[in-house]
C-alpha cells in the first residue's frame, strides 16, 4: 500500500520538475510516519519477551529440588 502511495507521489512530483526541497519534504514525512511505528514494534517485542521470561520462571517453581540442605545442630 505504501509503495503504491510513494510511487504515486514520486510521479506527481516528477511531472512538476521537482526541486531538492520536495525530496527532503517527502523523506521527512516518511521518517515522521515510521518512527512511531518502530517504537510500537520495540514495545511489543519487550512485552512479549517479558511474558516468555515469566512463563519460564513459573516453570522453574514447579520443579523439585535436587539438593536438599540438612542442618545438623550439635548440643
TIVEXVEX-668384 format. One line per 2 residues: their letters; for each residue z, x, y of N, C-alpha, C. Coordinates in steps of 0.02 Angstrom, whole numbers, always signed. Layout:
A	Z X Y Z X Y Z X Y ~ ... .
This chain:
XX	+0 +41 -59 +0 +0 +0 +0 +43 +62 ~ +46 +93 +64 +50 +135 +124 -11 +179 +131 .
XX	-40 +200 +75 -100 +242 +78 -157 +203 +110 ~ -162 +139 +94 -215 +98 +123 -203 +91 +198 .
XX	-141 +80 +218 -125 +73 +289 -138 +138 +326 ~ -119 +195 +296 -133 +260 +328 -207 +271 +336 .
XX	-246 +253 +285 -318 +261 +288 -348 +217 +342 ~ -323 +156 +348 -347 +109 +398 -332 +136 +469 .
XX	-272 +160 +479 -253 +188 +545 -296 +249 +560 ~ -307 +291 +511 -348 +351 +522 -419 +332 +542 .
XX	-447 +281 +509 -515 +259 +526 -517 +230 +596 ~ -467 +192 +616 -466 +164 +684 -460 +218 +736 .
XX	-417 +267 +723 -407 +321 +771 -469 +365 +774 ~ -500 +379 +717 -558 +424 +716 -618 +393 +751 .
XX	-622 +327 +753 -677 +293 +788 -669 +300 +863 ~ -610 +313 +887 -597 +316 +959 -590 +388 +985 .
XX	-614 +436 +947 -608 +507 +966 -535 +525 +979 ~ -498 +533 +926 -425 +544 +933 -410 +611 +967 .
XX	-353 +611 +998 -328 +672 +1028 -269 +696 +986 ~ -244 +754 +1003 -189 +783 +966 -127 +738 +968 .
XX	-114 +707 +1024 -56 +663 +1031 -57 +604 +983 ~ -117 +580 +966 -123 +524 +919 -99 +544 +849 .
XX	-117 +604 +828 -95 +627 +762 -20 +641 +762 ~ +6 +668 +816 +78 +681 +821 +116 +615 +820 .
XX	+91 +565 +855 +123 +499 +856 +124 +468 +786 ~ +68 +474 +751 +65 +446 +683 +112 +483 +636 .
XX	+114 +550 +641 +160 +589 +599 +233 +572 +613 ~ +250 +563 +677 +318 +544 +696 +336 +476 +667 .
XX	+289 +429 +670 +300 +363 +642 +315 +366 +567 ~ +276 +405 +531 +286 +412 +459 +354 +444 +443 .
XX	+373 +495 +481 +438 +527 +470 +494 +479 +483 ~ +490 +439 +536 +543 +390 +551 +546 +336 +499 .
XX	+491 +322 +466 +490 +271 +414 +521 +296 +350 ~ +505 +357 +330 +526 +382 +264 +594 +415 +264 .
XX	+621 +435 +321 +687 +467 +321 +742 +420 +296 ~ +747 +358 +321 +799 +313 +293 +788 +298 +219 .
XX	+726 +294 +197 +712 +281 +126 +736 +340 +84 ~ +730 +400 +110 +754 +459 +74 +830 +456 +67 .
XX	+865 +435 +120 +938 +430 +116 +960 +377 +66 ~ +924 +321 +63 +942 +269 +14 +934 +296 -57 .
XX	+882 +335 -69 +872 +365 -135 +927 +414 -152 ~ +950 +452 -102 +1004 +500 -114 +1068 +464 -130 .
XX	+1085 +412 -92 +1146 +374 -105 +1143 +341 -174 ~ +1086 +314 -192 +1079 +282 -258 +1091 +332 -314 .
XX	+1064 +392 -308 +1073 +444 -359 +1145 +465 -364 ~ +1180 +471 -307 +1251 +491 -307 +1293 +437 -341 .
XX	+1281 +375 -325 +1320 +320 -355 +1307 +316 -430 ~ +1244 +323 -449 +1227 +320 -521 +1261 +377 -559 .
XX	+1261 +437 -531 +1293 +494 -564 +1368 +484 -568 ~ +1398 +453 -518 +1470 +440 -519 +1488 +391 -575 .
XX	+1447 +339 -585 +1460 +292 -639 +1453 +325 -707 ~ +1405 +369 -714 +1396 +405 -778 +1456 +450 -791 .
XX	+1480 +484 -739 +1539 +527 -746 +1601 +486 -764 ~ +1609 +427 -734 +1667 +385 -750 +1663 +362 -823 .
XX	+1604 +344 -846 +1596 +323 -915 +1615 +379 -964 ~ +1594 +440 -948 +1612 +497 -990 +1687 +510 -990 .
XX	+1719 +500 -932 +1791 +510 -927 +1828 +459 -970 ~ +1806 +396 -968 +1839 +344 -1008 +1829 +356 -1083 .
XX	+1772 +385 -1103 +1762 +402 -1173 +1810 +457 -1195 ~ +1825 +503 -1150 +1873 +556 -1166 +1943 +528 -1178 .
XX	+1962 +475 -1143 +2028 +446 -1152 +2036 +414 -1221 ~ +1982 +393 -1252 +1987 +360 -1317 +1991 +409 -1375 .
XX	+1976 +473 -1364 +1978 +522 -1418 +2050 +540 -1435 ~ +2060 +556 -1499 +2127 +577 -1521 +2138 +650 -1504 .
XX	+2201 +667 -1495 +2218 +736 -1480 +2213 +779 -1543 ~ +2186 +839 -1536 +2180 +884 -1593 +2240 +930 -1597 .
XX	+2269 +946 -1541 +2326 +991 -1540 +2386 +950 -1515 ~ +2439 +951 -1554 +2499 +914 -1534 +2554 +965 -1520 .
XX	+2583 +961 -1463 +2635 +1007 -1442 +2702 +981 -1467 ~ +2738 +1023 -1505 +2804 +1004 -1530 +2855 +1049 -1495 .
XX	+2901 +1019 -1464 +2953 +1056 -1428 +3015 +1060 -1472 ~ +3036 +1121 -1486 +3096 +1132 -1527 +3151 +1157 -1482 .
XX	+3207 +1123 -1485 +3264 +1142 -1443 +3319 +1169 -1488 ~ +3342 +1229 -1476 +3398 +1258 -1514 +3463 +1242 -1478 .
X	+3515 +1226 -1518 +3580 +1211 -1489 +3619 +1272 -1475 .
